[in-house]
Amino acid sequence: MRLTLTNTSLALETTRYRGTCGVSENNRSLGFQPGFLDRETETVHLSRFPDGRLAPCHLLDGLPTELVIARDEQGRVTRVKSSVVSGFLHDGSFYTRDEAAALLVSPSGSTNREAGIHHCGRQRRRSVPPTSPPNGPTPPGLVRSPAPG
């Protein structure tokens, strides 16, 4: 059984990947944007503030209602479906935190931040289907799909 994503588990992931490119602050300058993949539907969601603006880190509050399992007394998201994983979008592809951390290392094993290294030439794992962000600019590499109609 897969664990559900919570604010606590996101904080633990950040701690686990600190010092690698599996954390937003270490890969943002390379154009990676924090996001989430719903493995059940293969839908990718950029991380957003509750008002729809793009967030610089992983936040559960901007995820669509259909992914939310629980909220606190103030209405903030506290738990999402177990099919949702955190990761990053870059050039139209989604990378899990593990993939981003592994992709962005030099042959010596240091991160791009330590060594100024960018991609190590590994192939992209998953293409992102066109998405339609609710607010804000469309990030590079993503295309807005026509409104359902």
N, C-alpha and C positions, 0 to 999 in steps of 0.2 A: 504494500500500500504506500502510495506517495504521500508525503506530508504536504499540508496546505501552507501557502505563503502567508506570513504575518509580518507585522512591523518588526517583531523581535527576530524572526528568521532572516529578514533583510539586513538587520544590523549585524547578525552573526555572519552572514555572507560577506558583508563589507569588511569585517574584521579578518575573516579567512583569506580574502583576496588582497588585503592591504599590501602595498608594495609591488603589486602586479598590475597588469592592464585589465584585470577583471573588476576594476573599480573606476567609476566615472572620472574622478579627478586625474587619473593616470592615462586615460585614453581620449578624453574630450578634445584635446588639441589636434588629434588625428582624425576628427570628424565622427567619432562614435557617439551615438545618442542612447541614453538609457531607455530600455523598453521591456516589454513582457511578451511572451509567446504563449498563447493558449494551445497546447499540444492537441487538444480534442478537436479544435476547428482549424488549426494551423493559422490562426489570425494573430497578427502582431499589433501591439498597441504601444505607442510611444508613451513614456512616462510623462504625466501631466499633473499640474496643480488642479485642485477641485474646480477652478474657474476655467479650465481648458488650456491655460498657457503651458508651453513646454517646460518641463522641470529639468534641472541640471543633474538630478540623481534619481534613484528609484523611489517612487512614491505610489502607494496603493490607492490613495484618495481619488486619483484621476481615472481609474479604470471603470469601464462600463458596468452598469448595474448587474447585468447578467453574469458577471464573473464574481460578484461580491457574495460572500457567505454570511459575514457578520460585521456589524458596526457598533461603535461605542455609544454612550449616552449623548454625545455631542454630534453624532452622525458620521464620524470619521470611520473609514474602512479599517477593520482590524484583521480580517481574514478573507482570502479569496479561494476559488476552486483549486483543487489539487492538480489540475491539468495546467496551471499557470506557472511559468518559470521566468526568472529575471534574466536579462542579458542586454545586448546592445544591437542597434541597427547601424549599418555602415554600407554605403553604396548599394542599397537595395537588398542587402542580406542581413539575416538575423544571426547573431552569435551568442551562445550561452556565455556565462562568466568564465567557465572552464575554457571554452574555445577562444574567447578574447585573450585570456591570460596566456594560453599556449601559442596563439597566433602572433602575438606581439612581443616576442623575445628575440634576442640576438643568439647566434650560435653558442656564445659563451654562457647563455642562461640569464643574462641580466635583462631587465625590462627596458623598453624603449625609453623610459624616463631616465634611467641610469646611463644608458649608452647611446641615446639619440637614434636608435634603430626603429624603423617602421615595420612594415609587413615583412615576414620572413619567406614569403612566396607560397604559403600553404593555400590550397584551393578553398573557396567559399563553401560552406556546408549547406546552407539553405537560402534559397531566394525568397524574397518577401513579395507576396502578391500585392497589387496596388491597394492602397488604403485611403481612407478619407478622414483625415484628422478633423475633429469637431471645430477647433479654433486654432489660430496661429498659422504661421507659415508652413508650407510643405517642406520638409527637410530634403537636402540634396539626396538624389537617388530614389526618392519615393515619388509616385505619381498619384494625384488625386483621382479617384474613380468617379464616374458620373453618379449623381444622386439616384437612389433607387426610385423606380417610377412606375 
